[in-house]
Amino acid sequence: MNLKELREKNNLTQTALAKSLGVTSNAISAIESGRLKLSEKLSDRIREVYGEIVEPGARKVRAAGKKAEKKTRAAGRKLETVVETAGAEAVLDAEKKIEKKTRKAKAKLQADKPAVRTGAEAVAAAGAEVEKQVGKRGRKPRRAGIVIQSPYGSEITPDAILDKVGPADMVYVRVDQNKAYWVRGEETGSVDLW
C-alpha cells in the first residue's frame, strides 16, 4: 500500500493526514507525487497511528522519471542529428538545382544570340537603313539618332539601354521580351527596358 491509498482508505484529505502525522500537507503531496521519499521515521509514525505499512516506492517513480528523461534527451539529440544531416543534403540539392538552372539559362542565352541584335548591330543596321533611304531621295547622308520602339509603343535609345546595363562586353536587346541581356566576362544578366 502507498500513502495515497492509505489516505483514500481512511477518507482523509492531505491536510488531515498531515495533521495526524505531525507533518505539513506539502510533505504529503510531495511524497504522493514521488518528489519526496517517505522517510523511515514517517513510515514508523504511520504504522503507529493507522496500523498500516506504507511502502516508500517514491524512489522508484523518481528513478523511472529520470531514466525516461535521459532517454528523451538522447532521442532528441538523435533527431537533431538526423535533421541537420537532412538539412545539409537539402542545401546540396538546392545548390545543384541552381547550378543546373544557371547552365540552362546561359545555354539559352547563347542559343538566342543569332535571334537578337547587339546594341552596336542595331545601330549599324538602322544607320544603313537611314543611308539607304536618304540615298534614294538624293539627299546628302547625315548621322541619324536611333530610337528603339517596343511592341506597345514605348521608345528607348541605345544610350539609355547602355546606361541601364552598365559596363558590359556584349548587350542583346529583345524588344519582344522587354529585356536587354548582358554578358560581362563569365557573368550574364538582364534588365527591363521599359
Order of alpha helices (4+ residues) and beta strands (2+ residues): alpha-alpha-alpha-alpha-alpha-beta-alpha-beta-beta-alpha-beta-beta-beta
